[in-house]
């Protein structure tokens, strides 16, 4: 059974930074492409970033390009999302996911506000 535990969210001022972490278990992590999604209040969940199993290829949605960085540590079964230059519109619950698996974690709340 896939388990995903997100952490690192919080309240930050515009322009600030946060680093999200997602610890995965129940899968052979080093073989799985991973993704970060987010759901803002009143909106559908959207894809934010993806990273392939070996970490070599990454995708970012246009609104976060140049500000967010996805990375992974296969030795720790963990995927990260470094978020810089945060904007109020980045406020959302952030979720990680193993792309080919249906399971979701509980998410971590990110609030960007002054």
C-alpha positions in Angstrom: 0.0 0.0 0.0 1.4 3.4 -1.0 1.8 5.9 1.8 2.7 9.5 1.2 3.4 12.0 4.0 3.8 15.6 3.1 5.3 18.2 5.4 6.9 21.6 5.4 3.9 23.8 4.8 3.1 26.9 6.7 2.4 30.6 6.7 4.9 32.8 4.8 4.9 36.4 3.6 4.9 37.2 -0.1 8.4 36.8 -1.5 9.3 34.2 1.1 10.4 30.6 0.7 9.3 27.2 1.9 10.6 23.7 1.3 8.1 20.9 1.1 9.0 17.3 1.7 7.1 14.1 0.9 8.2 10.8 2.3 7.0 7.7 0.4 6.6 4.1 1.4 5.0 1.0 -0.1 6.6 1.5 -3.5 10.0 1.0 -5.0 10.6 4.8 -4.9 13.6 4.8 -7.1 11.6 3.4 -10.0 8.7 5.9 -9.8 8.2 9.3 -11.3 6.8 11.7 -8.7 4.7 14.8 -8.9 3.5 17.7 -6.7 -0.1 18.9 -7.1 -1.9 21.7 -5.4 -5.5 22.7 -4.7 -6.3 26.3 -4.1 -9.5 27.3 -2.3 -12.5 27.0 -4.7 -10.4 25.5 -7.5 -9.6 22.1 -8.9 -6.4 20.3 -8.0 -3.6 21.2 -10.5 -0.3 19.7 -11.4 2.6 21.8 -10.2 5.8 19.8 -11.1 7.0 16.3 -11.9 10.3 14.5 -11.8 11.3 11.3 -13.4 12.6 8.3 -11.4 16.3 9.2 -11.9 15.7 12.9 -11.3 17.0 13.9 -14.7 13.8 15.2 -16.3 11.5 17.7 -14.7 8.3 19.5 -15.7 6.9 22.7 -14.2 3.6 24.4 -14.8 4.1 27.8 -16.3 3.0 29.7 -13.2 5.8 28.3 -11.1 8.7 28.2 -13.6 11.8 29.9 -12.3 10.4 30.0 -8.7 9.9 26.3 -7.7 12.3 23.4 -7.9 11.4 19.8 -7.6 14.1 17.3 -6.5 14.3 13.9 -5.0 16.6 11.8 -2.8 16.1 8.1 -3.7 18.2 7.0 -0.7 15.6 8.7 1.6 12.5 7.8 -0.5 11.7 11.5 -0.4 10.7 14.1 -3.0 11.0 17.8 -2.3 9.5 21.1 -3.6 11.6 24.2 -3.0 9.3 27.2 -3.4 10.9 30.7 -3.7 9.4 34.1 -4.4 6.1 32.9 -3.1 3.0 34.8 -4.1 -0.5 34.9 -2.6 -1.8 32.9 -5.5 0.4 30.0 -4.4 -1.8 29.5 -1.4 -3.1 26.0 -1.5 -2.9 22.5 -0.1 0.1 20.8 -1.7 0.1 17.1 -2.4 2.7 14.7 -3.7 1.9 11.6 -5.8 3.6 8.7 -7.4 2.4 9.3 -10.9 1.3 5.8 -11.8 -0.4 5.1 -8.4 -3.8 6.3 -7.3 -3.0 7.1 -3.7 -2.8 10.6 -2.3 -1.3 11.9 1.0 -3.0 14.2 3.4 -1.4 17.3 1.9 0.3 20.2 3.6 -1.2 23.7 3.7 0.8 26.6 2.3 -0.5 30.1 3.0 1.2 33.2 1.5 -0.1 36.3 3.1 1.2 39.5 4.7 
